[in-house]
Amino acid sequence: MTQYHLKRAYDAASPADGFRVYIDRLWPRGLSHETFHYDLWDKDIAPSTDLREWFHADAADRWPEFEKKYAAELNANPSFNALRRLLEQKKTVTLLYSSHDQQHNNAVVVYNLLTKARTPQP
């Protein structure tokens, strides 16, 4: 079973990270292509521009609604299902994000969907 982890793109890469997937649409500010290590950059599963801009206008108050809207975008996105199938073949996966907020970002939503999907439902 795949083990999923979350990590900021700015944190040092580690062999324990396993397969590293950067899931933001925009390149992380200040990082060079030579120093930022990732195995896959999946822009196609990032929040839509409209949703991202709406959320960042008032992130503190909009988090619960963002989670719902972004989860709906992901569940309707064929790229997310393709990514899920790919990641299920990996032992360890680290989802990389560039947000400063470690609890309220798109990677948290992706992580929750990926880990929920593998939990047996009653």
N, CA, C and O atoms as a GROMACS GRO file, in nm:
protein
  488
    1MET      N    1   0.083  -0.117   0.000
    1MET     CA    2   0.000   0.000   0.000
    1MET      C    3   0.088   0.124   0.000
    1MET      O    4   0.187   0.131   0.073
    2THR      N    5   0.053   0.219  -0.080
    2THR     CA    6   0.130   0.342  -0.094
    2THR      C    7   0.124   0.425   0.035
    2THR      O    8   0.018   0.442   0.095
    3GLN      N    9   0.240   0.475   0.075
    3GLN     CA   10   0.248   0.568   0.187
    3GLN      C   11   0.260   0.709   0.129
    3GLN      O   12   0.349   0.737   0.049
    4TYR      N   13   0.170   0.797   0.169
    4TYR     CA   14   0.168   0.934   0.118
    4TYR      C   15   0.221   1.030   0.224
    4TYR      O   16   0.195   1.015   0.343
    5HIS      N   17   0.297   1.130   0.176
    5HIS     CA   18   0.351   1.234   0.263
    5HIS      C   19   0.329   1.369   0.196
    5HIS      O   20   0.313   1.378   0.074
    6LEU      N   21   0.330   1.473   0.276
    6LEU     CA   22   0.322   1.611   0.227
    6LEU      C   23   0.451   1.682   0.263
    6LEU      O   24   0.509   1.658   0.369
    7LYS      N   25   0.497   1.770   0.173
    7LYS     CA   26   0.621   1.842   0.198
    7LYS      C   27   0.623   1.969   0.115
    7LYS      O   28   0.577   1.971   0.001
    8ARG      N   29   0.676   2.075   0.173
    8ARG     CA   30   0.692   2.199   0.098
    8ARG      C   31   0.802   2.180  -0.007
    8ARG      O   32   0.901   2.112   0.018
    9ALA      N   33   0.783   2.240  -0.120
    9ALA     CA   34   0.881   2.232  -0.228
    9ALA      C   35   1.016   2.289  -0.185
    9ALA      O   36   1.120   2.252  -0.239
   10TYR      N   37   1.014   2.378  -0.088
   10TYR     CA   38   1.135   2.446  -0.042
   10TYR      C   39   1.216   2.363   0.057
   10TYR      O   40   1.330   2.396   0.086
   11ASP      N   41   1.157   2.254   0.108
   11ASP     CA   42   1.230   2.167   0.200
   11ASP      C   43   1.321   2.074   0.120
   11ASP      O   44   1.290   2.036   0.007
   12ALA      N   45   1.432   2.038   0.180
   12ALA     CA   46   1.532   1.955   0.112
   12ALA      C   47   1.473   1.819   0.075
   12ALA      O   48   1.395   1.760   0.151
   13ALA      N   49   1.511   1.771  -0.041
   13ALA     CA   50   1.472   1.637  -0.085
   13ALA      C   51   1.543   1.533   0.000
   13ALA      O   52   1.654   1.556   0.050
   14SER      N   53   1.477   1.418   0.016
   14SER     CA   54   1.532   1.310   0.095
   14SER      C   55   1.502   1.178   0.024
   14SER      O   56   1.398   1.166  -0.041
   15PRO      N   57   1.590   1.080   0.035
   15PRO     CA   58   1.559   0.949  -0.024
   15PRO      C   59   1.429   0.890   0.032
   15PRO      O   60   1.362   0.812  -0.036
   16ALA      N   61   1.394   0.926   0.155
   16ALA     CA   62   1.271   0.876   0.217
   16ALA      C   63   1.145   0.933   0.151
   16ALA      O   64   1.035   0.883   0.175
   17ASP      N   65   1.161   1.036   0.069
   17ASP     CA   66   1.045   1.096   0.000
   17ASP      C   67   0.984   1.002  -0.103
   17ASP      O   68   0.866   1.013  -0.135
   18GLY      N   69   1.063   0.910  -0.154
   18GLY     CA   70   1.012   0.822  -0.259
   18GLY      C   71   0.986   0.900  -0.386
   18GLY      O   72   1.069   0.981  -0.428
   19PHE      N   73   0.872   0.876  -0.449
   19PHE     CA   74   0.833   0.941  -0.574
   19PHE      C   75   0.777   1.079  -0.539
   19PHE      O   76   0.678   1.091  -0.467
   20ARG      N   77   0.842   1.184  -0.591
   20ARG     CA   78   0.807   1.322  -0.556
   20ARG      C   79   0.721   1.385  -0.666
   20ARG      O   80   0.762   1.390  -0.782
   21VAL      N   81   0.602   1.432  -0.628
   21VAL     CA   82   0.508   1.490  -0.723
   21VAL      C   83   0.478   1.634  -0.683
   21VAL      O   84   0.422   1.659  -0.576
   22TYR      N   85   0.515   1.726  -0.770
   22TYR     CA   86   0.483   1.868  -0.748
   22TYR      C   87   0.346   1.893  -0.810
   22TYR      O   88   0.325   1.865  -0.928
   23ILE      N   89   0.252   1.945  -0.729
   23ILE     CA   90   0.114   1.952  -0.776
   23ILE      C   91   0.058   2.094  -0.786
   23ILE      O   92  -0.063   2.112  -0.795
   24ASP      N   93   0.143   2.194  -0.786
   24ASP     CA   94   0.097   2.332  -0.808
   24ASP      C   95   0.106   2.367  -0.956
   24ASP      O   96   0.186   2.308  -1.030
   25ARG      N   97   0.024   2.461  -0.998
   25ARG     CA   98   0.026   2.505  -1.138
   25ARG      C   99   0.146   2.596  -1.167
   25ARG      O  100   0.201   2.595  -1.276
   26LEU      N  101   0.185   2.676  -1.067
   26LEU     CA  102   0.292   2.774  -1.085
   26LEU      C  103   0.423   2.721  -1.027
   26LEU      O  104   0.424   2.654  -0.924
   27TRP      N  105   0.533   2.753  -1.094
   27TRP     CA  106   0.665   2.713  -1.047
   27TRP      C  107   0.692   2.778  -0.911
   27TRP      O  108   0.654   2.894  -0.891
   28PRO      N  109   0.756   2.708  -0.817
   28PRO     CA  110   0.783   2.766  -0.685
   28PRO      C  111   0.883   2.880  -0.693
   28PRO      O  112   0.996   2.864  -0.740
   29ARG      N  113   0.840   2.994  -0.646
   29ARG     CA  114   0.920   3.116  -0.650
   29ARG      C  115   1.056   3.095  -0.585
   29ARG      O  116   1.066   3.043  -0.474
   30GLY      N  117   1.160   3.136  -0.655
   30GLY     CA  118   1.295   3.134  -0.599
   30GLY      C  119   1.369   3.002  -0.614
   30GLY      O  120   1.487   2.994  -0.580
   31LEU      N  121   1.305   2.898  -0.663
   31LEU     CA  122   1.374   2.771  -0.681
   31LEU      C  123   1.416   2.756  -0.827
   31LEU      O  124   1.343   2.793  -0.919
   32SER      N  125   1.535   2.702  -0.846
   32SER     CA  126   1.583   2.682  -0.982
   32SER      C  127   1.549   2.541  -1.028
   32SER      O  128   1.525   2.452  -0.947
   33HIS      N  129   1.549   2.523  -1.157
   33HIS     CA  130   1.523   2.390  -1.213
   33HIS      C  131   1.636   2.292  -1.178
   33HIS      O  132   1.616   2.171  -1.177
   34GLU      N  133   1.753   2.344  -1.149
   34GLU     CA  134   1.866   2.259  -1.114
   34GLU      C  135   1.860   2.210  -0.970
   34GLU      O  136   1.912   2.103  -0.939
   35THR      N  137   1.798   2.287  -0.881
   35THR     CA  138   1.801   2.250  -0.739
   35THR      C  139   1.671   2.189  -0.688
   35THR      O  140   1.671   2.122  -0.584
   36PHE      N  141   1.562   2.209  -0.758
   36PHE     CA  142   1.434   2.154  -0.713
   36PHE      C  143   1.414   2.016  -0.775
   36PHE      O  144   1.399   2.002  -0.896
   37HIS      N  145   1.415   1.914  -0.689
   37HIS     CA  146   1.402   1.777  -0.737
   37HIS      C  147   1.256   1.730  -0.726
   37HIS      O  148   1.195   1.735  -0.620
   38TYR      N  149   1.203   1.685  -0.838
   38TYR     CA  150   1.071   1.623  -0.841
   38TYR      C  151   1.074   1.518  -0.951
   38TYR      O  152   1.151   1.528  -1.046
   39ASP      N  153   0.988   1.419  -0.938
   39ASP     CA  154   0.979   1.314  -1.040
   39ASP      C  155   0.868   1.343  -1.140
   39ASP      O  156   0.874   1.298  -1.255
   40LEU      N  157   0.768   1.417  -1.096
   40LEU     CA  158   0.656   1.450  -1.182
   40LEU      C  159   0.600   1.585  -1.140
   40LEU      O  160   0.580   1.610  -1.021
   41TRP      N  161   0.574   1.670  -1.238
   41TRP     CA  162   0.505   1.797  -1.211
   41TRP      C  163   0.370   1.783  -1.279
   41TRP      O  164   0.360   1.786  -1.401
   42ASP      N  165   0.265   1.769  -1.198
   42ASP     CA  166   0.131   1.748  -1.252
   42ASP      C  167   0.047   1.875  -1.238
   42ASP      O  168  -0.031   1.888  -1.144
   43LYS      N  169   0.063   1.966  -1.332
   43LYS     CA  170  -0.012   2.092  -1.333
   43LYS      C  171  -0.160   2.068  -1.356
   43LYS      O  172  -0.244   2.149  -1.315
   44ASP      N  173  -0.192   1.958  -1.423
   44ASP     CA  174  -0.331   1.932  -1.461
   44ASP      C  175  -0.424   1.907  -1.343
   44ASP      O  176  -0.546   1.917  -1.358
   45ILE      N  177  -0.369   1.876  -1.227
   45ILE     CA  178  -0.456   1.854  -1.111
   45ILE      C  179  -0.457   1.973  -1.016
   45ILE      O  180  -0.524   1.968  -0.913
   46ALA      N  181  -0.386   2.078  -1.049
   46ALA     CA  182  -0.386   2.198  -0.966
   46ALA      C  183  -0.525   2.262  -0.970
   46ALA      O  184  -0.599   2.242  -1.066
   47PRO      N  185  -0.559   2.339  -0.867
   47PRO     CA  186  -0.689   2.408  -0.870
   47PRO      C  187  -0.698   2.499  -0.993
   47PRO      O  188  -0.597   2.553  -1.039
   48SER      N  189  -0.819   2.515  -1.043
   48SER     CA  190  -0.838   2.608  -1.155
   48SER      C  191  -0.794   2.747  -1.111
   48SER      O  192  -0.791   2.778  -0.992
   49THR      N  193  -0.758   2.828  -1.207
   49THR     CA  194  -0.713   2.964  -1.177
   49THR      C  195  -0.820   3.041  -1.100
   49THR      O  196  -0.789   3.109  -1.003
   50ASP      N  197  -0.945   3.030  -1.144
   50ASP     CA  198  -1.054   3.100  -1.075
   50ASP      C  199  -1.066   3.056  -0.930
   50ASP      O  200  -1.082   3.140  -0.841
   51LEU      N  201  -1.058   2.926  -0.904
   51LEU     CA  202  -1.070   2.875  -0.768
   51LEU      C  203  -0.950   2.918  -0.684
   51LEU      O  204  -0.967   2.960  -0.569
   52ARG      N  205  -0.832   2.908  -0.739
   52ARG     CA  206  -0.711   2.948  -0.666
   52ARG      C  207  -0.715   3.095  -0.627
   52ARG      O  208  -0.685   3.130  -0.513
   53GLU      N  209  -0.753   3.181  -0.722
   53GLU     CA  210  -0.759   3.325  -0.693
   53GLU      C  211  -0.868   3.357  -0.592
   53GLU      O  212  -0.849   3.441  -0.504
   54TRP      N  213  -0.984   3.291  -0.604
   54TRP     CA  214  -1.093   3.311  -0.509
   54TRP      C  215  -1.047   3.274  -0.369
   54TRP      O  216  -1.070   3.349  -0.274
   55PHE      N  217  -0.982   3.159  -0.354
   55PHE     CA  218  -0.936   3.112  -0.224
   55PHE      C  219  -0.833   3.206  -0.164
   55PHE      O  220  -0.842   3.240  -0.046
   56HIS      N  221  -0.736   3.249  -0.242
   56HIS     CA  222  -0.628   3.333  -0.188
   56HIS      C  223  -0.675   3.473  -0.150
   56HIS      O  224  -0.605   3.543  -0.077
   57ALA      N  225  -0.790   3.516  -0.197
   57ALA     CA  226  -0.843   3.647  -0.160
   57ALA      C  227  -0.885   3.650  -0.013
   57ALA      O  228  -0.888   3.757   0.048
   58ASP      N  229  -0.918   3.534   0.044
   58ASP     CA  230  -0.960   3.526   0.185
   58ASP      C  231  -0.942   3.383   0.235
   58ASP      O  232  -1.039   3.316   0.273
   59ALA      N  233  -0.820   3.337   0.234
   59ALA     CA  234  -0.790   3.196   0.264
   59ALA      C  235  -0.839   3.154   0.402
   59ALA      O  236  -0.887   3.042   0.419
   60ALA      N  237  -0.828   3.240   0.501
   60ALA     CA  238  -0.865   3.202   0.638
   60ALA      C  239  -1.012   3.164   0.647
   60ALA      O  240  -1.046   3.066   0.715
   61ASP      N  241  -1.099   3.238   0.581
   61ASP     CA  242  -1.243   3.212   0.591
   61ASP      C  243  -1.295   3.117   0.485
   61ASP      O  244  -1.404   3.062   0.500
   62ARG      N  245  -1.221   3.098   0.378
   62ARG     CA  246  -1.272   3.019   0.266
   62ARG      C  247  -1.224   2.876   0.261
   62ARG      O  248  -1.259   2.803   0.168
   63TRP      N  249  -1.144   2.833   0.356
   63TRP     CA  250  -1.086   2.699   0.351
   63TRP      C  251  -1.192   2.589   0.340
   63TRP      O  252  -1.180   2.505   0.250
   64PRO      N  253  -1.294   2.584   0.426
   64PRO     CA  254  -1.391   2.473   0.413
   64PRO      C  255  -1.458   2.468   0.275
   64PRO      O  256  -1.477   2.360   0.220
   65GLU      N  257  -1.493   2.583   0.222
   65GLU     CA  258  -1.556   2.587   0.090
   65GLU      C  259  -1.455   2.550  -0.020
   65GLU      O  260  -1.491   2.483  -0.117
   66PHE      N  261  -1.330   2.595  -0.004
   66PHE     CA  262  -1.225   2.559  -0.100
   66PHE      C  263  -1.208   2.408  -0.106
   66PHE      O  264  -1.199   2.350  -0.214
   67GLU      N  265  -1.203   2.344   0.011
   67GLU     CA  266  -1.187   2.198   0.015
   67GLU      C  267  -1.295   2.129  -0.067
   67GLU      O  268  -1.266   2.039  -0.146
   68LYS      N  269  -1.418   2.170  -0.050
   68LYS     CA  270  -1.531   2.109  -0.122
   68LYS      C  271  -1.521   2.135  -0.272
   68LYS      O  272  -1.537   2.044  -0.353
   69LYS      N  273  -1.495   2.260  -0.308
   69LYS     CA  274  -1.490   2.296  -0.450
   69LYS      C  275  -1.372   2.230  -0.521
   69LYS      O  276  -1.386   2.182  -0.633
   70TYR      N  277  -1.258   2.226  -0.455
   70TYR     CA  278  -1.141   2.165  -0.517
   70TYR      C  279  -1.158   2.013  -0.528
   70TYR      O  280  -1.120   1.953  -0.628
   71ALA      N  281  -1.213   1.952  -0.424
   71ALA     CA  282  -1.239   1.807  -0.431
   71ALA      C  283  -1.333   1.776  -0.548
   71ALA      O  284  -1.315   1.676  -0.617
   72ALA      N  285  -1.433   1.860  -0.569
   72ALA     CA  286  -1.526   1.840  -0.682
   72ALA      C  287  -1.452   1.853  -0.814
   72ALA      O  288  -1.475   1.775  -0.906
   73GLU      N  289  -1.361   1.953  -0.825
   73GLU     CA  290  -1.281   1.967  -0.947
   73GLU      C  291  -1.197   1.842  -0.971
   73GLU      O  292  -1.191   1.792  -1.083
   74LEU      N  293  -1.133   1.792  -0.866
   74LEU     CA  294  -1.048   1.674  -0.880
   74LEU      C  295  -1.128   1.551  -0.920
   74LEU      O  296  -1.086   1.475  -1.008
   75ASN      N  297  -1.240   1.531  -0.857
   75ASN     CA  298  -1.321   1.412  -0.887
   75ASN      C  299  -1.377   1.414  -1.028
   75ASN      O  300  -1.409   1.308  -1.083
   76ALA      N  301  -1.389   1.532  -1.088
   76ALA     CA  302  -1.437   1.543  -1.227
   76ALA      C  303  -1.322   1.548  -1.328
   76ALA      O  304  -1.345   1.557  -1.448
   77ASN      N  305  -1.199   1.542  -1.279
   77ASN     CA  306  -1.081   1.560  -1.363
   77ASN      C  307  -1.018   1.424  -1.398
   77ASN      O  308  -0.967   1.356  -1.309
   78PRO      N  309  -1.021   1.384  -1.526
   78PRO     CA  310  -0.960   1.256  -1.565
   78PRO      C  311  -0.811   1.248  -1.531
   78PRO      O  312  -0.759   1.140  -1.508
   79SER      N  313  -0.743   1.362  -1.529
   79SER     CA  314  -0.600   1.362  -1.495
   79SER      C  315  -0.577   1.318  -1.351
   79SER      O  316  -0.476   1.255  -1.321
   80PHE      N  317  -0.670   1.349  -1.263
   80PHE     CA  318  -0.656   1.306  -1.124
   80PHE      C  319  -0.669   1.155  -1.112
   80PHE      O  320  -0.594   1.091  -1.038
   81ASN      N  321  -0.762   1.098  -1.184
   81ASN     CA  322  -0.777   0.952  -1.181
   81ASN      C  323  -0.654   0.883  -1.240
   81ASN      O  324  -0.612   0.779  -1.190
   82ALA      N  325  -0.597   0.940  -1.344
   82ALA     CA  326  -0.474   0.885  -1.402
   82ALA      C  327  -0.359   0.894  -1.302
   82ALA      O  328  -0.282   0.800  -1.287
   83LEU      N  329  -0.348   1.007  -1.234
   83LEU     CA  330  -0.244   1.023  -1.133
   83LEU      C  331  -0.263   0.922  -1.020
   83LEU      O  332  -0.167   0.860  -0.976
   84ARG      N  333  -0.384   0.906  -0.975
   84ARG     CA  334  -0.414   0.811  -0.867
   84ARG      C  335  -0.367   0.670  -0.905
   84ARG      O  336  -0.305   0.601  -0.824
   85ARG      N  337  -0.396   0.628  -1.028
   85ARG     CA  338  -0.354   0.495  -1.074
   85ARG      C  339  -0.201   0.483  -1.077
   85ARG      O  340  -0.146   0.380  -1.037
   86LEU      N  341  -0.135   0.587  -1.124
   86LEU     CA  342   0.012   0.587  -1.127
   86LEU      C  343   0.069   0.577  -0.985
   86LEU      O  344   0.160   0.497  -0.960
   87LEU      N  345   0.017   0.657  -0.894
   87LEU     CA  346   0.072   0.661  -0.758
   87LEU      C  347   0.045   0.533  -0.681
   87LEU      O  348   0.123   0.497  -0.592
   88GLU      N  349  -0.062   0.463  -0.713
   88GLU     CA  350  -0.091   0.336  -0.647
   88GLU      C  351   0.017   0.231  -0.675
   88GLU      O  352   0.026   0.132  -0.603
   89GLN      N  353   0.099   0.253  -0.777
   89GLN     CA  354   0.207   0.161  -0.811
   89GLN      C  355   0.336   0.192  -0.735
   89GLN      O  356   0.433   0.117  -0.744
   90LYS      N  357   0.338   0.302  -0.663
   90LYS     CA  358   0.458   0.346  -0.591
   90LYS      C  359   0.449   0.307  -0.444
   90LYS      O  360   0.340   0.300  -0.387
   91LYS      N  361   0.563   0.281  -0.383
   91LYS     CA  362   0.567   0.246  -0.240
   91LYS      C  363   0.549   0.370  -0.153
   91LYS      O  364   0.470   0.370  -0.058
   92THR      N  365   0.622   0.475  -0.186
   92THR     CA  366   0.617   0.600  -0.110
   92THR      C  367   0.602   0.716  -0.206
   92THR      O  368   0.672   0.723  -0.307
   93VAL      N  369   0.511   0.806  -0.174
   93VAL     CA  370   0.485   0.924  -0.257
   93VAL      C  371   0.485   1.047  -0.168
   93VAL      O  372   0.422   1.048  -0.062
   94THR      N  373   0.556   1.151  -0.211
   94THR     CA  374   0.554   1.278  -0.142
   94THR      C  375   0.493   1.382  -0.233
   94THR      O  376   0.542   1.406  -0.343
   95LEU      N  377   0.384   1.443  -0.187
   95LEU     CA  378   0.317   1.550  -0.260
   95LEU      C  379   0.383   1.681  -0.222
   95LEU      O  380   0.389   1.716  -0.104
   96LEU      N  381   0.432   1.752  -0.320
   96LEU     CA  382   0.505   1.877  -0.298
   96LEU      C  383   0.416   1.996  -0.332
   96LEU      O  384   0.344   1.995  -0.431
   97TYR      N  385   0.422   2.097  -0.247
   97TYR     CA  386   0.344   2.220  -0.266
   97TYR      C  387   0.432   2.339  -0.228
   97TYR      O  388   0.532   2.321  -0.158
   98SER      N  389   0.395   2.458  -0.271
   98SER     CA  390   0.478   2.575  -0.242
   98SER      C  391   0.416   2.671  -0.140
   98SER      O  392   0.482   2.768  -0.102
   99SER      N  393   0.296   2.648  -0.097
   99SER     CA  394   0.228   2.737  -0.002
   99SER      C  395   0.304   2.744   0.131
   99SER      O  396   0.367   2.648   0.173
  100HIS      N  397   0.296   2.860   0.196
  100HIS     CA  398   0.353   2.875   0.330
  100HIS      C  399   0.264   2.807   0.435
  100HIS      O  400   0.313   2.760   0.537
  101ASP      N  401   0.135   2.802   0.408
  101ASP     CA  402   0.038   2.745   0.502
  101ASP      C  403   0.038   2.593   0.487
  101ASP      O  404  -0.006   2.540   0.384
  102GLN      N  405   0.085   2.524   0.588
  102GLN     CA  406   0.100   2.380   0.579
  102GLN      C  407  -0.030   2.303   0.599
  102GLN      O  408  -0.038   2.185   0.564
  103GLN      N  409  -0.133   2.368   0.654
  103GLN     CA  410  -0.259   2.298   0.678
  103GLN      C  411  -0.370   2.335   0.581
  103GLN      O  412  -0.470   2.264   0.571
  104HIS      N  413  -0.353   2.445   0.510
  104HIS     CA  414  -0.458   2.494   0.420
  104HIS      C  415  -0.400   2.518   0.281
  104HIS      O  416  -0.370   2.632   0.245
  105ASN      N  417  -0.385   2.411   0.205
  105ASN     CA  418  -0.333   2.423   0.070
  105ASN      C  419  -0.386   2.309  -0.015
  105ASN      O  420  -0.442   2.212   0.038
  106ASN      N  421  -0.369   2.319  -0.144
  106ASN     CA  422  -0.425   2.219  -0.235
  106ASN      C  423  -0.368   2.079  -0.212
  106ASN      O  424  -0.437   1.980  -0.236
  107ALA      N  425  -0.245   2.069  -0.166
  107ALA     CA  426  -0.185   1.937  -0.143
  107ALA      C  427  -0.259   1.862  -0.032
  107ALA      O  428  -0.270   1.739  -0.037
  108VAL      N  429  -0.309   1.933   0.066
  108VAL     CA  430  -0.385   1.870   0.174
  108VAL      C  431  -0.511   1.804   0.118
  108VAL      O  432  -0.546   1.693   0.157
  109VAL      N  433  -0.578   1.873   0.027
  109VAL     CA  434  -0.699   1.818  -0.034
  109VAL      C  435  -0.665   1.694  -0.117
  109VAL      O  436  -0.734   1.592  -0.108
  110VAL      N  437  -0.560   1.701  -0.196
  110VAL     CA  438  -0.517   1.586  -0.277
  110VAL      C  439  -0.480   1.469  -0.185
  110VAL      O  440  -0.522   1.356  -0.208
  111TYR      N  441  -0.403   1.496  -0.083
  111TYR     CA  442  -0.363   1.394   0.014
  111TYR      C  443  -0.487   1.326   0.074
  111TYR      O  444  -0.494   1.203   0.080
  112ASN      N  445  -0.583   1.406   0.119
  112ASN     CA  446  -0.703   1.350   0.180
  112ASN      C  447  -0.781   1.262   0.082
  112ASN      O  448  -0.831   1.157   0.120
  113LEU      N  449  -0.792   1.304  -0.042
  113LEU     CA  450  -0.862   1.223  -0.141
  113LEU      C  451  -0.788   1.093  -0.171
  113LEU      O  452  -0.850   0.987  -0.184
  114LEU      N  453  -0.656   1.100  -0.181
  114LEU     CA  454  -0.578   0.980  -0.210
  114LEU      C  455  -0.582   0.880  -0.095
  114LEU      O  456  -0.593   0.760  -0.118
  115THR      N  457  -0.574   0.928   0.026
  115THR     CA  458  -0.573   0.837   0.140
  115THR      C  459  -0.713   0.787   0.172
  115THR      O  460  -0.729   0.674   0.218
  116LYS      N  461  -0.815   0.867   0.147
  116LYS     CA  462  -0.953   0.823   0.166
  116LYS      C  463  -0.988   0.714   0.067
  116LYS      O  464  -1.059   0.619   0.102
  117ALA      N  465  -0.939   0.726  -0.055
  117ALA     CA  466  -0.971   0.631  -0.162
  117ALA      C  467  -0.923   0.490  -0.127
  117ALA      O  468  -0.983   0.392  -0.172
  118ARG      N  469  -0.818   0.478  -0.049
  118ARG     CA  470  -0.765   0.345  -0.019
  118ARG      C  471  -0.817   0.289   0.112
  118ARG      O  472  -0.789   0.174   0.146
  119THR      N  473  -0.895   0.369   0.186
  119THR     CA  474  -0.953   0.322   0.311
  119THR      C  475  -1.078   0.242   0.280
  119THR      O  476  -1.168   0.292   0.212
  120PRO      N  477  -1.087   0.119   0.329
  120PRO     CA  478  -1.207   0.038   0.302
  120PRO      C  479  -1.332   0.107   0.356
  120PRO      O  480  -1.336   0.153   0.470
  121GLN      N  481  -1.433   0.114   0.273
  121GLN     CA  482  -1.560   0.175   0.310
  121GLN      C  483  -1.654   0.066   0.361
  121GLN      O  484  -1.656  -0.043   0.305
  122PRO      N  485  -1.735   0.093   0.469
  122PRO     CA  486  -1.828  -0.008   0.523
  122PRO      C  487  -1.940  -0.038   0.425
  122PRO      O  488  -2.027  -0.120   0.454
   0.00000   0.00000   0.00000
